[in-house]
Amino acid sequence: MVPLWLFGAVALTGATAILGGTVFGYDCGTGPVHWAEAFGTSRYFGPKALLTYRFALSGLFLTMYVIYVYDTINPHWIWFMTHWSAIVRALYFCALPFATVSAVKAMKVLPTVSADDQPFSVSFAMVMLHMQLPFSFVIALLYWTLETPAHNLCVFNDSDFCEDLPGFLSCFVHGLDMLLVTGSFMIERIPFRRKCAGWFCLFTTVYTVWSCIHYLVGWADTRPLYAALNWKRPYLVLVSYIGLGFVLFPSVIFLYWALGRLRDLRDVDVEAREKPFKDPKTVELSPSPDAASRA
């Protein structure tokens, strides 16, 4: 007999997917900012410095994730939410250099660029960005409040029952990487769009479905996932999921959307360029300094 709570789980995950598609969306375009402008320019870097920065940043993250996987790999490694998040972030940093190269070339070579002619690398990077950026925040928040509460650490608590601070690699994938990607987001022009945030809702929905499958096939008896996803207490999990899926997740999405808007308000160049991108499908880009000097 199918347990009653399973119907509730199906209904809630379905509602989250619908929320992602209606309230938010799955549009991976960069509009109103042109894709070449978003990925190929920066308020703080020239084209060469931007390429160097993106390749160095991607190299740093990919190196750290390879070391983390080597240090923690086991037959159950892929089961955990932190590792799903790390995979998505690694895919983002694989795509980011290619998207930057395409955008920098478009800015330098073409005086006119079709806004619809968005390369796959840019679209893929946009999808990965909108999954990994809010998910990294959620991972850090849940880890330091539920899995390893910060107030129980010996650095903050000198009781006999305090816990040692986790190792550097664990701290990196549970918070330090979130600080780095958020800081990088704040000095770039890649937009965080509400209309693309449905990918994050879909991603969390898929993981919730996986946690149900993990429990139903009996793996939770030998290798549980997380205390907050213990389906042996299904109604407690469902109540927690309502709080996560309909309060925390939308709040994190709007947090990063607001951070992006605040960033752009300080970037006069982007604000000046947004209006021309809203209507025409072919937009005139300002020539790069190199092109201006050649002229």
N, C-alpha and C positions, 0 to 999 in steps of 0.2 A: 504493500500500500504506500502510495506517495505521501510523505509527511505534509501536513498542512502548511508549515512554515515555508516549504519550498515554493508554493504558489505566491506567498508574499515576497520572497526573494526575486522571483521572476518578474512580478509586477513592479517592484522597486527598481530593478536594473533596467527594465524596459522604459520606465518613466525617466530614468536618468539619461538614457539614450535619446529619448524624445526631447528632453530638456536641452541636450546638447545640440540637436538639430534645429530646434525652433527658436529658443531664447538666444542661443549663440549661433553656431553654424559651422560648416565645413569648407568654407571658401578659403583657399590658400593663396590668394592674391595679396599684393602688398598695398593696394590702393587705399587712400587717395595718393600716397607717395609712389612714384614710379619704381619698379623693381631695380632698375639700374642705380637710381639714387639711393634706395634703401640699403642695398648690399655693397655698392661700389664707392660710397663716399662716407666721410665721417667729419664731425665737427672738430675733432682733435688730430686726425691723421691725414696726410696726403695719400695718394694712391699706393705708392711703394711701401710707405710705412704701414698702411692698413693691411696690405697683403702680408707683410712680415709679421705683424701683430696677430692676424688670424691664423697663419700657419703655426706660429709659436704657441698660441693658445690651444689650438687643436692638438699639437704635438704633446703639450703638457697633459691635457686631459686624457688622451688616448694612452699615453705612457702610464699614467697613474691607474687607469682602469685595467690595463694589461697586468700590472703588478698586483692589483687587488684581486683579479680573477685567479692569477697564479697562486696567490696566498690563501684563497678561500675556496677554491674549486672542489666540488664533491658531487656525487650523483644527484643531489637534491638542490644544487645551486640555483637552477633556473626557476624554482618554485617561489622565490621570495620577491616581494614588491620592490625592495631596494635594488635588486639585481635587474628587474625589468626596467626600472628607472635609469639605471646605469647604462643598460643597452641602448635605450632611446637617446640618452645624452651622447653616447659614443657615436651613434649614427648621425646625430646632428653635427658633431664636430668632424665627422668624415665628409659630410656634404658642404659644410661652411666654406672651406677653402675653394672648392670648385665653383660654388655660387659667387664667391667674391671675385674670382678670376673672370667669370663671365660678365659680371656687372662692371668691373673696372675696364674691360675691353670695350663694352658698350659705351661707357662714358667717354673713352678716349677716341674711339674710331667713328662712331655714328653721331652726326649732328641731329638726326631724328631717329627715334626708337619707338617701335610699336609697344604700347603698354600691354597688349594681348600676347606679345611674343615673349612670354616668360619662360626661361629655360627650366627643364625638369629639376636641375640641382637647386634652383631657387624655390620652386614649389615644394620639393621634398624637405628642404631646410626649414621652410615656414611651418610645415606640418610638425616636424620634429621639435621645433622651438616651442610651439604652442602645447605640445605634450610635456616636454621636459622641464620647462621653466616653472609652471605652477606645481608640477609633480615633485620637483626637487624641494620646493618649499613645504609641501605636505609631508614628504618623507622626513625632513628635518624636524618639523613640528611634532609629528607622531612619535618619532624615535626618542626625542629628548623630553617628552611628556608622559609617554606610555611604556615604551620598551626599556629605556634607560633614563628614568626621570632625573633631570639635572639637579634637583634639590637633594637627591640621594648620593651624589658624588662626594667623595672625600674632600675634594677641593672646596666644596661649599658646606660640608657637613662633617663634623669631627666625631660623630657617634660611632659606636662599635659595629654598627650594621651598615656603614657607608660603603659605596662601591668605588672601585678604582676607575679612573678615567680610561675609556676605551683607547686602543692603539691609534696611531696616526691614520692608518688606512681606513679604519672604521669611522673615525671622525671626518675624514675627507668625503666619503660617500654619504655621510649622514648630516652634512651641514656645511663643511668648508667649500665643497663644490657648488652648493647653492649660493653662497656668498660671492663666489667668483663669477658664476654665470649671471647673477643679478647685477653685479658691478659692471661686467662687460656689456650687458644690455643697456645700462644707463649711459654709456659713453658711445653707443652706436646709434644708427638710424633705422635699424631693422624694427618694423612696427610689431606691437602685440595687439592683435585685432580681436574684438569681441566676436566678429563673424567667423573667425577661425578657431575659436576656443572650444568648439564642439568636439574636436579631436581629443582634447584632454578628458572630457566627460566620457567619450567612447572608450578611451584607454582604461580609465578607472572601472568602467562597467565590465570590460573584458576580464580585468583582474578579479573582480567580485565573482563573476561566473566561474572562473578558474578555482577560486577558493571553495565554492560549492561543490564542484567536481572533485576536488581534492578530498573533501570530507566524505562525500557519498561513496567513493570507491574504497574508503577505509584507510587512506594514507595518513589521516590526521591522528590515528591511534599510535602510530610509530614515529611520525615526524610532523608535529603540529606546525602551523604557519605562525600566527600571531595570536596573542591573548584576545585582542579586539576582534579577531575573525575566527573565534572558536564556535563553530556551528553546533557543538554539543549544547550550547545555550543559544538557540537560534533567535529567539525573540529579543534577547539583549543585543545580538548582532544587528538585527533588523532596525531596532531603535537607534543604534549607533550609526547605521548606514544612512538613516534619514537625516541625522545631524551632519554627517559628512557630505552626502550627495546633494543635499538641498540647502545647506547653510555654509559649510566650510569651503567646498569646492567652488561655488559661485563667488564667494567672498574673495578667494585667492585669485580667481580670474579677474575680478574687478580691481583688485589690488594692483596687479601687473598692468592692466589697461590704464589705470590712473597713473602709475609710475611712468608709463610710456608717454602719456599726455603731458605730464609735468616736465619730462625730459624735452619733449618737442617744443613746449612753450618757451624754453630757454634757448632753443635752436631757431633763430630768426630765419635762417636759410630754408629750413624745411617748411616752416609756416608759410613763407612766401611762395614756395613751390607747390603747395597742396592744391590750391584753387585751380590751376590750369590742368591738373591731372584728373579732375572729377568728370569732365564731359568728353573731351576728344579721346579717341582711341590711339591716335598718334600724337605724341607730345614733343615739343621742342626742348631739348636739354641745353643748359648753358655749356659752352665749350670748356674743356678742362684747361688748366693753366698751360699745359704743354701745347694744346691746340691753339690757344690764344697767342702764344709766343711765336708759333710757326706762321700764323696769319700776319 
